[in-house]
């Protein structure tokens, strides 16, 4: 009798077959797709042998083009050619309106949460534009590998917030890609260099791409790859180097400060070519011929270094903050990994080496390194390697919490906490008889909700009415491996429950994340004072409300003199409560409590008398025995 093979649950019927998965680097300027074949990670080329796909999409009435062809169309049809779309991911209508003056696009005037760009091919969102890039990369992989993919690991900047991560997942969904995981770009780069299998220690990953900058401090400890701290700037990259050079050229040529979009594209292209030429040469020639303007001149590496030096300094400030967040010194850094095409600039490598006091790793093509690391992680996730060979722990960029009485932010998950993570905290009610609770989820480092970002609102309803402080409501925050958040609330005695998956309103940028962190440091003392004031004001409101309820119920227990004294002391507390001195409010609360001591004692005696009416002390004594 023939023996029949039976596979393990979820396993292929051909157990030794290699499962196809890819890593995708969805970049600001360029994108790549990579996979692992015969144990080696490599990027996949298109039919022309080109590995790099320009992150540019052109829309026309005839259809959509992506990559090199779209890049060529950018010169002749800038209004319908979308480039650097990654900078627009996760941004809201207001954010893009602010950027609209510097972008050669027409944004559709609408009230929807996700802004759309008007093109000849129809109105499109940044998510849909990214989906076109992902479709092209997926098609390239399927053609090269000859079969359908089980999934992909897509990389994102470490500083991408939940809105930007969700927008990336949405783009993949539109493209028909199964996302195995969103992986932070610096983490992927470290994996590509094999640092995850090396000696234990601390690693810095300096990622300067076309449009974004990231710095991550990573620790490898007992096989676990943990992100200690992250920092960055979404509005800083090689594009900004090009802008600085283009502005210098405009000054030299005597051009107008606000040129046409086609002229801007030409200037940026010339600036980029000059920058790339200076990687290996000391000087480069720039030749501009547009309209009536003709200018030709020599551009030196020394001049470029002077123009980009302030931008490099900004990246090093982020490095310094990341080291401080991680609680380590520069001397503890074992390796510095250079990622992103902009790290080819010799002056960048020189400055980073001086800052970290070591020679950075540059042996892998900085354009490919992220995609290669993503491919290695994808290979693990689809089961081609043992799961325990690589464990990656990323972190959340900003603290998560809820609003409490007085507009205060109570942090439940602190920033730079490794993910995935679950945290819970117990809260209670403010008023007697409360049967519902409004839960406001916020993100940020400041003490007041007004200074943080609102993520979601939901309500817990239907729990039994009890005196204030009696109910126990457990609020649970859960962040998955992709950095996406869900929040639940449960009243423990009744089991009443409510839950929300935070669907972000696209709007927070990495720039804003950076400024929020900076603001939290700059305003730390001010915030603590504000928090202390709010807490005392909330306590004052609670005391006044409790007193009013007591007088309404048992006001006949007061003498006229006591009524006058309590009323005056209450009025003083109300007046002081609206001030700015928490110590004065605290003292006024004490004064009111002192004025009410006899009233409180009398109420307690009355309550005991009512409870014992018709009973004797002997009854209670016998019950006790």
C-alpha positions, -999 to 999 in steps of 0.1 A, spaced: 0 0 0 13 34 -9 21 59 18 4 92 16 23 124 26 5 146 50 17 182 55 17 202 88 -12 226 93 -6 257 71 23 240 54 26 236 16 18 202 1 54 203 -11 71 209 22 105 217 8 93 242 -18 107 277 -14 79 301 -5 80 333 -26 81 366 -7 97 400 -13 110 430 5 99 464 -9 116 497 -2 89 523 -10 112 553 -12 107 590 -16 129 593 -47 134 557 -58 119 523 -49 132 487 -52 120 451 -47 142 423 -35 139 386 -27 160 358 -13 172 331 -37 196 303 -28 201 319 6 212 353 -9 192 385 -10 192 405 -42 172 432 -58 151 424 -89 156 442 -122 130 452 -148 131 440 -184 158 466 -192 180 454 -164 173 485 -142 170 477 -105 160 511 -93 124 523 -100 120 561 -98 91 569 -74 73 589 -101 38 584 -115 24 602 -146 -13 603 -153 -27 610 -187 -60 604 -205 -45 573 -221 -34 557 -188 -7 556 -161 30 553 -164 55 546 -136 92 550 -132 116 562 -159 89 570 -185 70 590 -159 102 608 -150 107 618 -186 71 632 -187 78 653 -156 96 679 -177 68 684 -202 38 677 -181 46 686 -144 9 691 -134 1 655 -141 33 639 -128 35 630 -92 69 627 -75 81 624 -39 46 611 -30 60 596 2 61 631 16 24 633 11 15 600 27 -7 603 58 -12 641 54 -45 658 58 -62 684 36 -49 713 56 -13 700 55 -14 697 18 -30 731 13 0 746 31 23 726 8 3 734 -22 21 766 -30 54 747 -34 40 718 -53 31 719 -90 -3 702 -84 -39 712 -82 -55 698 -50 -92 691 -53 -113 714 -31 -132 690 -9 -141 682 26 -129 646 27 -103 635 52 -79 622 25 -69 649 0 -69 643 -37 -48 656 -66 -64 666 -99 -48 649 -129 -58 641 -165 -63 605 -154 -88 615 -127 -85 627 -91 -60 606 -71 -48 604 -35 -13 600 -23 -22 564 -13 -34 556 -48 -3 570 -63 19 548 -40 -3 519 -50 7 524 -86 44 522 -76 38 490 -55 18 474 -84 48 479 -108 72 464 -83 49 435 -76 45 428 -114 83 429 -117 87 403 -89 60 380 -104 76 382 -139 111 375 -125 102 348 -100 76 331 -123 49 327 -96 25 345 -73 39 360 -41 28 349 -6 34 384 7 58 413 11 76 432 39 73 469 31 97 493 48 87 527 63 107 554 80 111 547 117 94 580 125 63 572 105 33 577 128 2 555 128 -15 576 100 15 572 77 18 535 84 -19 530 78 -17 549 45 12 526 35 -9 495 43 -38 509 24 -16 515 -7 -5 478 -5 -41 467 -2 -51 487 -33 -21 471 -51 -33 436 -41 -2 429 -19 -4 408 13 16 428 38 36 404 60 49 433 81 58 470 80 94 472 89 114 503 99 139 512 73 169 515 96 161 481 111 160 466 76 194 481 68 210 466 99 196 432 89 211 435 54 246 440 69 241 409 90 245 428 122 216 408 136 239 377 136 270 394 149 283 402 183 261 418 208 263 456 210 248 489 200 244 500 164 235 533 148 217 535 115 220 568 96 194 569 68 195 599 45 173 594 15 158 616 -11 131 631 11 134 618 46 161 614 73 160 587 100 184 579 128 179 547 149 199 534 178 197 496 179 209 470 204 214 434 197 211 414 229 207 376 232 194 373 196 169 401 200 172 431 178 158 460 198 153 496 187 164 518 217 155 551 202 146 568 169 146 603 155 144 620 122 130 646 99 105 640 71 114 672 54 151 667 50 170 647 24 188 647 -9 159 667 -24 168 695 0 205 693 -11 192 698 -47 170 727 -36 200 745 -20 221 740 -51 192 751 -74 187 783 -54 224 791 -57 222 786 -95 192 809 -97 211 836 -78 241 832 -101 219 833 -132 199 863 -119 166 843 -123 132 852 -108 126 838 -73 93 821 -83 100 803 -117 75 781 -136 71 744 -126 89 732 -157 119 755 -149 119 742 -113 122 707 -127 150 716 -150 169 734 -122 164 704 -98 176 680 -125 207 700 -131 214 704 -94 210 666 -89 234 659 -118 260 683 -104 257 667 -69 261 632 -83 291 643 -104 308 657 -73 308 623 -56 339 614 -75 351 648 -88 362 681 -72 343 703 -97 313 700 -120 299 721 -149 263 734 -148 247 745 -180 212 761 -178 193 771 -209 157 780 -204 137 808 -221 158 840 -221 180 827 -193 213 811 -202 240 804 -176 270 782 -175 294 779 -147 317 758 -125 304 743 -93 329 730 -68 326 703 -41 338 729 -15 309 752 -25 284 723 -23 297 714 12 291 749 24 256 749 10 246 716 25 265 719 58 235 734 77 213 705 65 239 679 77 241 697 110 203 692 115 207 655 110 235 654 136 213 672 161 187 644 156 215 619 162 224 636 194 188 635 207 185 599 197 216 590 218 202 610 247 168 591 244 186 558 243 207 568 274 240 559 258 273 576 248 288 578 213 316 556 225 292 527 230 283 526 193 298 495 177 289 502 141 273 530 120 254 519 90 249 544 61 216 541 42 200 561 14 214 575 -18 223 608 -2 250 591 20 271 588 -12 279 625 -7 315 624 7 309 653 31 280 635 47 302 604 53 330 626 66 307 645 91 289 613 103 323 596 108 336 626 129 304 627 150 304 590 159 342 588 160 343 557 137 343 547 100 307 541 88 297 510 69 293 517 32 301 484 15 265 477 4 249 499 -22 231 525 0 201 526 -24 196 488 -21 204 480 15 169 486 29 152 465 2 177 437 9 170 437 46 133 437 40 137 406 17 156 388 45 129 395 70 102 384 45 120 352 40 118 345 77 81 355 80 69 331 52 87 302 69 118 297 48 138 301 79 131 293 115 112 321 132 135 323 160 165 331 139 156 368 138 134 387 163 129 424 156 115 447 182 106 482 169 94 511 190 66 536 190 77 572 182 53 591 206 36 583 239 -1 571 238 -27 578 264 -61 591 272 -76 624 284 -85 626 321 -105 652 340 -92 687 336 -79 681 301 -49 662 313 -31 636 293 -25 603 311 2 583 293 -4 546 291 24 536 267 56 557 268 74 567 236 103 544 225 85 514 240 92 482 220 63 469 199 42 448 197 30 458 232 -1 458 254 -6 481 284 -36 486 306 -45 511 333 -75 514 356 -96 545 358 -128 555 377 -158 578 374 -160 615 384 -197 619 393 -221 599 413 -245 577 393 -224 579 361 -233 551 337 -211 561 307 -176 573 301 -162 592 271 -127 580 262 -104 603 242 -72 587 228 -43 611 224 -7 609 212 21 632 223 46 641 251 29 672 266 9 672 298 -22 689 285 -45 673 259 -47 706 240 -9 703 232 -12 666 220 -27 650 189 -62 636 190 -64 600 177 -98 587 184 -130 591 205 -153 563 217 -177 557 246 -182 530 272 -219 529 280 -243 508 301 -224 500 333 -244 502 366 -247 536 384 -224 538 415 -209 565 437 -180 584 421 -148 564 424 -164 530 428 -165 517 392 -132 502 379 -128 508 342 -98 491 327 -85 508 295 -62 486 274 -39 498 246 -26 473 221 0 482 194 7 455 168 40 448 151 32 473 123 27 501 149 -11 502 145 -32 509 176 -64 494 191 -80 505 224 -106 488 246 -124 498 278 -141 474 302 -160 480 334 -148 452 356 -178 446 379 -204 444 352 -183 432 322 -195 461 300 -170 466 272 -163 489 243 -135 488 217 -120 510 189 -94 503 162 -78 536 157 -83 545 121 -61 576 119 -72 608 104 -43 614 80 -26 645 92 4 642 114 38 645 96 72 634 108 81 671 110 53 675 135 64 645 155 99 660 157 85 694 168 62 676 194 92 660 209 111 692 209 82 711 225 79 685 252 116 691 262 113 729 259 81 731 279 88 703 305 88 726 335 59 747 322 39 715 315 44 702 351 32 735 365 2 734 342 -6 698 352 -3 706 389 -27 736 384 -52 715 365 -51 687 391 -58 712 419 -86 728 399 -102 694 393 -100 686 430 -115 720 438 -144 713 415 -149 679 431 -150 694 466 -174 721 456 -197 697 439 -197 673 469 -204 701 493 -233 714 472 -248 679 471 -244 675 509 -260 709 517 -289 701 493 -295 668 512 -288 678 548 -286 716 549 -310 717 579 -281 703 600 -263 736 597 -266 766 620 -269 801 605 -233 810 615 -220 778 599 -239 784 567 -224 819 565 -189 806 572 -191 777 547 -207 800 520 -178 825 524 -151 798 524 -167 782 493 -168 816 475 -131 821 483 -123 787 469 -143 794 437 -124 827 433 -89 813 440 -97 782 417 -98 805 387 -63 817 395 -29 804 385 -15 793 419 -19 756 427 -6 760 463 -32 787 469 -60 764 456 -48 735 477 -48 758 508 -83 771 500 -95 734 497 -81 727 532 -98 758 545 -132 747 531 -127 711 545 -118 726 579 -150 748 579 -171 717 571 -157 694 598 -186 698 622 -211 695 593 -194 663 581 -194 648 617 -231 657 621 -241 641 588 -222 609 597 -240 607 631 -273 613 614 -266 585 589 -257 561 617 -288 570 637 -310 563 606 -292 530 600 -297 519 637 -333 530 640 -353 501 654 -322 481 663 -300 477 694 -262 476 697 -266 441 711 -279 429 678 -248 441 660 -226 426 687 -243 392 684 -239 393 646 -202 400 650 -198 371 674 
